[in-house]
Amino acid sequence: MAPRVLISDALSPAAVAIFKERGVEVDFQPALGKDKEKLAAIIGDYDGLAIRSATKVTAKILENARNLKVIGRAGIGVDNVDIPAATARGVIVMNTPFGNSITTAEHAIAMMFALARQIPAADASTQAGKWEKNRFMGVEITGKTLGIIGCGNIGAIVAERALGLKMRVIAFDPFLSLERAQHIGVEKVELGELLARADFITLHTPMTAQTRNILSEQNLAKTKKGVRIVNCARGGLVDEVALRAALDSGQVAGAAFDVFVEEPATANPLFGHPNVVCTPHLGAATNEAQENVALQVAEQMSDYLVRGAISNAVNFPSITAEEAPRLKPFIALAEKLGSFVGQLTEAGVKKLTITYEGHVGGLKTKALTAAAVAGFLRPMLADVNVVSAPVVAKERGVVIDEVTRAAEGDYDSLITLTVEGESGRRSVAGAVFNDGKPRIVEVEGIKIEAEFSPAMIHVSNEDKPGFIGRFASLLGDAGVNIATFALGRDAQGGSAIALVAIDGEAPEALFARIQGLPGVKQVKALKFP
């Protein structure tokens, strides 16, 4: 029986044609995404579900999806899919991470021009029968400094266009290497320098815990007076209330936004300001982009349903069904080790080395490396998946190196991740134990054994008497319950590591108190969902 796919959002007819050409039956119901009850009632009859942003694939809908094998999102963001619920049911979730790049970059450039020359307001005035030539005094783009926050795929395209417009381009991106910056013709700077120098700022970073309100009230105050800000990336990267105040005071000369904290945006602090240009999330809204993502998602889903090939999956690497059982625990280990190092890395990264010792070196290490790189990048780049991670790393000039060798220590299979960057070198090693669970077995050359837990605290400190008692007392005083407490040191009186699994999240103020303990070098909250 031929596999069946339901298309529940408006998708290009070309996608329907692709499915049919590949031997997949298609049911095209573009209005169904708005009817959750009907979708839940019929989803059980389909092997695949192709969507855009209107369909919300909730846990309730997935409960009825007894035959569903794959969800294909025509676009980048998969916020409208309950990925943990899909993963638990063995449903592959795919996206099309690069289909909208040029269109989004062009929209950012268009918004910058509209802002510089006040085109929307001038158009409204002129069409109202006014001739207010002296009212709309703009600024030139040529010779101005453009600050790009997030210089990945889209940011690099914006940089290329801006350089063609004879702008000076500076970029802040912790994952952008100096070599990559030089190659694309931008100057890599820290955020503070970008804020102080940029005449225009454009954001091209995903929404993560680190990037939320990256243009906060405090950072907006650090900007060059008269700066103009463009956001075509994600709502919430800019504190909208603080930006309105900065616009009112004249600290910020203008803002052009395509994305908002709450969407659909029927009301917003920025609305109504004379120096603000707004569009309703049009970054991907071109015929070409819609066609590209529709074709990509149809091809990917067909390949999986007909041949078992997996592409651009956000919850599973590109491996065959035969390889999956042996690789699964090592994929989990590699991704968690990457996440461990990624959460601790704050400065620019030059190289990531993954070393496979023992039997694991005979497995499909490229899939393991992709999982490790995805885990490493995801704390800063939320949309990264195991397929796109190597490409994203390459775009930022991060060298990925694989090393395979015979077992040299206590473990039949050992994976070690080593990060080299501007702030030095960092390493972590892990193994899969007989119970199938991945564990950390070494951090910075210090032997330590700890399971990964949803919430953990990592502390590096000098090995001095009394530290453990003071540390534990701070946790107790803050109402934080300790689940497990793992310790290691390189030598008596030398460097030590503590990895503490806790119940729930620790209050933010606790970390400053821990950092203040004598001998503490670094303290960090870690999350492993």
C-alpha positions in Angstrom: 0.0 0.0 0.0 1.3 3.4 -0.9 2.1 5.8 1.9 -0.4 8.6 2.5 0.4 12.2 3.3 -1.9 14.9 4.6 -1.1 18.5 3.7 -3.0 20.7 6.3 -1.6 24.1 5.4 -1.4 26.2 2.2 1.5 24.6 0.2 2.6 25.1 -3.4 0.9 22.7 -5.9 4.4 21.7 -6.9 4.7 19.9 -3.6 1.6 17.8 -4.4 3.1 16.9 -7.8 6.4 15.8 -6.1 4.6 13.5 -3.7 2.6 11.9 -6.6 5.7 11.4 -8.7 7.4 9.6 -5.9 4.4 7.2 -5.4 2.9 8.9 -2.3 -0.8 9.5 -2.0 -1.7 13.1 -1.1 -4.7 14.6 0.6 -4.6 18.3 0.2 -6.7 20.1 2.9 -5.1 23.6 3.3 -7.7 24.9 5.8 -7.5 21.9 8.1 -4.7 23.4 10.2 -7.1 25.8 11.8 -9.5 23.0 12.9 -7.7 21.1 15.7 -10.6 18.7 16.4 -11.0 17.6 12.8 -7.2 17.2 12.4 -7.1 15.0 15.5 -10.0 13.0 14.2 -8.4 12.1 10.9 -4.6 12.2 11.5 -4.6 8.5 12.3 -5.1 7.6 8.7 -1.9 9.1 7.5 1.8 8.2 7.4 3.0 11.8 6.9 1.8 15.3 7.7 3.1 18.3 5.7 2.6 21.7 7.4 3.6 25.3 7.5 3.0 27.5 10.6 -0.8 27.5 10.9 -1.1 23.8 12.0 -0.3 23.2 15.6 0.8 19.6 16.1 0.1 19.1 19.8 0.5 16.1 22.0 -3.2 15.5 21.8 -3.1 15.3 18.0 -0.1 13.0 18.2 -2.0 10.7 20.5 -4.3 9.9 17.6 -1.5 9.6 15.0 -1.3 5.9 15.2 0.3 5.5 11.7 2.2 8.8 11.5 5.9 8.4 10.7 7.0 11.8 9.7 6.0 15.5 10.0 7.5 17.9 7.4 7.6 21.6 8.2 8.0 23.8 5.1 10.1 26.4 6.8 12.7 26.7 9.6 10.9 27.1 12.9 9.2 24.0 14.4 7.7 25.8 17.5 4.3 24.6 16.3 5.3 21.0 16.7 5.5 19.2 20.1 8.9 17.7 19.3 9.2 15.7 22.6 5.8 14.2 22.1 6.6 13.4 18.4 10.0 11.8 19.4 8.3 9.7 22.1 6.0 8.3 19.4 8.8 7.7 17.0 7.7 10.4 14.6 10.5 12.1 12.6 10.2 15.9 12.5 11.8 17.5 9.5 12.2 21.1 8.5 13.7 23.0 5.6 16.4 25.1 7.3 17.8 27.0 4.3 14.9 27.6 1.9 14.0 31.1 3.3 17.5 32.5 3.7 17.8 34.8 0.7 14.2 36.0 1.1 14.6 36.9 4.8 18.0 38.6 4.1 16.4 40.7 1.3 13.6 41.7 3.6 16.0 43.0 6.2 17.8 45.1 3.6 14.4 46.4 2.3 13.4 47.3 5.8 16.7 49.1 6.3 16.1 51.2 3.2 12.5 51.9 4.2 13.7 53.1 7.6 16.5 55.2 6.2 14.3 57.1 3.8 11.0 57.0 5.8 9.3 55.4 2.7 6.1 54.1 4.4 5.3 57.4 6.0 6.2 59.4 2.9 4.0 57.1 0.8 1.0 57.5 3.1 1.4 61.3 3.2 1.8 61.6 -0.6 -1.2 59.4 -1.4 -3.2 61.4 1.1 -2.8 64.4 -1.2 -0.1 66.1 0.8 3.3 67.2 -0.6 5.5 67.2 2.5 8.9 67.2 0.8 10.7 68.9 3.6 9.2 66.6 6.3 10.9 63.4 5.2 14.6 64.0 5.5 16.4 60.6 5.3 19.9 59.4 5.7 22.3 57.6 3.3 23.2 54.0 3.6 26.6 54.4 1.9 29.5 54.7 4.3 27.4 53.8 7.3 28.3 51.0 9.7 26.0 48.1 9.9 26.2 45.9 13.0 25.0 42.3 12.5 24.0 40.4 15.6 24.2 36.7 14.5 26.3 36.1 11.4 25.1 32.7 10.3 23.6 31.8 7.0 21.1 34.7 6.8 23.4 37.2 8.5 26.2 36.4 6.0 23.9 37.0 3.1 22.9 40.4 4.6 26.6 41.2 5.1 27.3 40.4 1.4 24.4 42.7 0.3 25.5 45.5 2.7 29.1 45.4 1.5 27.8 45.8 -2.0 26.0 48.9 -0.8 29.4 50.3 0.3 28.6 49.9 4.0 31.1 49.0 6.7 30.0 45.7 8.3 30.8 44.6 11.8 29.4 41.4 13.4 28.8 39.9 16.8 28.5 36.1 16.9 30.2 33.9 19.4 30.4 31.1 16.8 32.0 33.2 14.1 35.7 32.6 13.7 38.1 35.4 12.7 39.0 33.4 9.6 35.3 33.1 8.5 34.7 36.8 9.3 37.7 37.8 7.1 36.4 35.5 4.3 33.0 37.2 4.2 34.5 40.6 4.6 33.1 41.6 8.0 34.9 42.7 11.2 34.2 40.5 14.2 33.6 42.5 17.4 32.2 42.0 20.8 28.6 43.1 21.5 29.6 46.2 23.4 31.7 47.5 20.6 29.0 46.8 18.0 26.5 48.8 20.1 28.9 51.7 20.3 29.8 51.8 16.7 26.8 50.8 14.6 24.7 53.3 12.7 22.3 50.4 11.8 21.8 47.2 13.8 20.1 44.1 12.2 19.4 40.9 14.2 19.8 37.5 12.7 20.0 35.1 15.6 17.5 32.5 16.9 15.6 33.0 20.2 17.5 31.2 23.0 18.0 31.9 26.7 21.2 33.7 25.8 19.7 35.9 23.0 16.3 36.8 24.6 16.3 40.6 25.0 19.9 40.8 23.7 18.9 44.4 23.0 17.8 45.1 26.6 17.2 48.4 28.2 20.8 48.4 29.4 22.2 47.5 25.9 20.0 50.0 24.1 21.5 52.7 26.4 24.9 51.6 25.1 24.1 52.1 21.4 25.4 55.0 19.3 22.9 57.8 19.6 20.7 57.9 16.5 21.0 54.2 15.7 18.4 52.5 13.6 17.4 48.9 14.5 16.0 46.2 12.2 14.6 42.9 13.4 13.5 40.3 10.9 14.6 37.3 13.0 12.6 36.5 16.1 10.3 38.5 18.4 11.7 38.9 21.8 15.3 39.6 20.8 14.6 43.3 21.6 12.9 44.6 24.7 10.0 46.3 22.9 9.0 48.5 25.9 12.6 49.7 26.4 12.9 50.3 22.6 9.8 52.5 22.6 11.3 54.6 25.4 14.6 54.8 23.5 12.7 56.0 20.4 10.8 58.6 22.4 14.1 59.9 23.9 15.9 60.0 20.6 18.6 57.5 21.6 17.3 55.3 18.8 16.3 57.2 15.6 14.1 54.5 14.2 13.2 50.8 14.2 11.9 48.4 11.5 10.3 45.2 12.8 8.9 42.2 11.0 8.6 40.0 14.1 7.1 40.6 17.6 6.9 39.1 21.0 3.2 38.3 20.5 2.0 37.3 17.1 -0.4 38.0 15.5 0.5 41.5 16.7 -2.7 43.4 16.9 -1.2 45.7 19.6 2.4 46.5 20.4 4.4 49.1 22.3 6.1 50.1 19.0 2.9 50.7 17.0 2.0 54.3 16.3 5.5 55.7 16.7 6.3 57.9 13.7 9.8 56.5 13.3 8.8 52.8 13.3 8.2 50.6 10.3 6.3 47.3 10.8 5.4 44.4 8.6 3.4 41.2 9.6 6.2 38.6 9.6 6.9 38.7 5.9 10.5 37.5 6.0 9.7 34.3 4.1 6.8 35.7 2.1 8.0 35.5 -1.5 6.8 33.2 -4.3 10.3 31.9 -4.6 10.8 31.0 -0.9 7.3 29.4 -0.7 8.1 27.3 -3.7 11.6 26.3 -2.4 10.4 25.1 1.0 7.4 23.3 -0.5 9.6 21.4 -2.9 12.2 20.6 -0.3 9.7 19.3 2.3 7.9 17.1 -0.3 11.2 15.6 -1.5 12.4 14.9 2.0 9.2 13.3 3.2 8.9 11.2 0.0 12.5 10.0 0.4 11.8 8.9 4.0 8.4 7.3 3.4 9.5 5.4 0.2 13.2 4.7 0.8 13.8 5.3 4.5 16.2 8.2 4.0 16.2 10.9 6.7 17.1 14.5 5.8 17.0 17.7 8.0 15.4 15.9 10.9 15.3 17.9 14.1 14.9 14.9 16.4 16.9 12.1 14.8 20.2 11.9 12.8 20.5 10.7 9.2 21.0 7.0 9.8 19.4 3.8 8.5 16.9 1.7 10.4 19.5 -1.1 10.7 22.1 1.2 12.4 19.7 2.9 14.8 19.6 0.4 17.7 23.4 0.2 18.1 23.9 4.0 17.6 21.0 5.3 19.7 22.8 5.3 23.1 26.0 6.8 21.6 24.0 9.5 19.8 22.5 10.5 23.1 26.0 10.5 24.7 27.5 12.6 21.9 24.7 15.1 21.9 24.8 15.6 25.7 28.6 15.9 25.7 28.3 18.6 23.1 25.6 20.4 25.0 27.7 20.2 28.2 30.6 21.9 26.5 28.4 24.3 24.5 26.7 25.6 27.7 30.1 26.3 29.2 31.6 28.0 26.1 31.0 31.7 25.9 33.8 33.1 23.6 34.6 32.4 19.9 35.2 28.8 18.9 37.9 27.8 16.4 37.9 24.0 16.6 35.8 21.1 17.9 37.5 17.8 18.1 35.6 14.6 18.7 37.7 11.6 19.6 36.3 8.1 19.4 38.2 5.4 21.3 37.4 1.7 21.1 34.4 0.0 19.6 32.5 3.2 19.1 35.0 4.2 16.4 33.7 1.4 14.3 30.2 2.8 14.2 28.8 5.5 11.9 30.9 8.3 13.5 29.6 11.0 11.2 26.1 10.6 12.7 27.7 10.8 16.2 29.7 13.9 15.2 26.6 15.6 13.8 24.8 14.9 17.1 27.8 16.2 19.1 28.0 19.4 17.0 24.2 19.9 17.2 24.4 19.6 21.0 27.3 22.0 21.1 25.6 24.7 19.0 22.1 24.4 20.2 22.5 26.4 23.5 23.1 29.5 21.2 21.4 28.4 18.0 18.1 26.9 18.9 17.1 25.8 15.4 20.2 23.7 14.7 19.5 20.0 14.1 21.8 17.1 13.6 21.8 17.5 9.8 22.3 21.2 9.6 24.8 21.5 12.5 27.9 20.6 10.4 26.9 23.2 7.8 26.2 25.8 10.4 29.5 25.2 12.1 31.3 25.5 8.7 29.5 28.8 8.0 30.9 30.2 11.2 34.4 28.9 10.4 34.4 26.3 13.2 36.7 23.4 12.2 35.2 19.9 13.0 37.8 17.2 13.5 37.1 13.5 14.0 39.8 11.2 15.6 39.4 7.5 15.8 41.7 5.3 17.8 42.0 2.1 19.8 40.8 2.0 23.4 43.6 3.3 25.7 41.9 3.5 29.1 39.2 1.9 31.3 36.3 1.9 28.8 35.6 -0.2 25.7 34.1 2.9 24.1 34.9 6.4 25.0 33.9 9.7 23.3 35.9 12.9 24.1 34.9 16.4 23.0 37.6 19.1 23.0 36.8 22.7 22.2 39.6 25.2 21.2 38.6 28.9 21.2 39.6 32.4 22.1 39.2 31.7 25.8 41.4 28.5 25.7 40.7 24.8 25.6 38.0 22.8 27.2 37.3 19.0 27.2 34.8 16.5 28.4 34.6 12.7 28.0 31.8 10.2 28.4 30.8 6.6 28.1 27.7 4.4 27.8 27.5 2.0 30.7 25.9 -1.5 30.7 22.6 0.0 31.7 22.5 1.9 28.4 22.8 5.3 30.1 25.3 7.9 29.0 27.6 9.2 31.7 30.3 11.9 32.1 33.6 10.3 33.1 36.1 13.1 32.7 36.1 16.9 32.7 39.2 18.9 31.9 41.3 15.9 32.5 39.7 15.3 35.9 38.1 11.9 36.4 34.5 12.2 37.6 31.5 10.0 37.2 28.0 11.6 36.8 24.8 10.9 35.0 23.2 13.6 32.9 20.2 15.1 34.7 17.6 17.7 33.5 19.0 20.4 35.8 22.7 20.5 37.0 25.2 22.9 38.5 28.8 22.8 37.3 31.5 24.3 39.5 35.2 24.4 39.0 37.2 25.4 42.0 40.5 25.1 43.9 40.7 22.0 46.1 40.5 23.6 49.5 39.1 22.2 52.8 35.6 23.5 53.6 34.4 24.2 50.1 31.9 21.3 49.9 30.3 22.2 53.1 29.9 25.9 52.2 28.7 25.0 48.7 26.1 22.6 50.0 24.9 25.0 52.6 24.2 27.7 50.0 22.1 25.2 48.0 20.2 24.3 51.2 19.6 27.9 52.2 18.2 28.6 48.7 15.8 25.7 49.0 17.6 23.6 46.3 17.4 19.9 46.8 20.4 17.8 45.7 19.7 14.7 43.7 23.3 13.5 43.1 26.7 15.1 44.0 29.8 14.1 42.0 33.3 15.3 42.7 36.7 15.0 41.2 40.2 16.6 41.4 43.5 16.3 39.6 45.6 16.4 42.8 45.4 17.2 46.4 45.2 21.0 46.7 44.9 21.3 42.9 41.9 21.9 40.6 38.5 20.3 41.4 35.2 19.8 39.7 31.7 19.4 41.2 28.7 18.2 39.1 25.5 18.5 41.1 22.1 17.2 39.9 19.3 19.2 41.4 15.5 19.0 41.6 14.0 21.8 39.5 15.8 25.0 38.6 18.0 27.0 41.0 17.2 30.7 41.6 19.4 33.1 39.6 20.7 34.9 42.6 22.2 31.6 43.9 25.0 31.5 41.3 26.4 34.9 42.3 26.7 33.6 45.9 28.4 30.4 44.7 30.8 32.4 42.6 31.7 34.4 45.7 32.9 31.4 47.6 36.7 31.3 48.1 38.5 29.3 45.3 35.6 29.2 42.9 36.8 29.6 39.3 33.5 29.2 37.4 29.9 28.2 38.2 27.3 27.4 35.6 23.7 26.1 35.4 23.4 23.2 32.9 20.2 21.9 31.4 19.8 18.5 29.7 16.1 18.2 28.7 
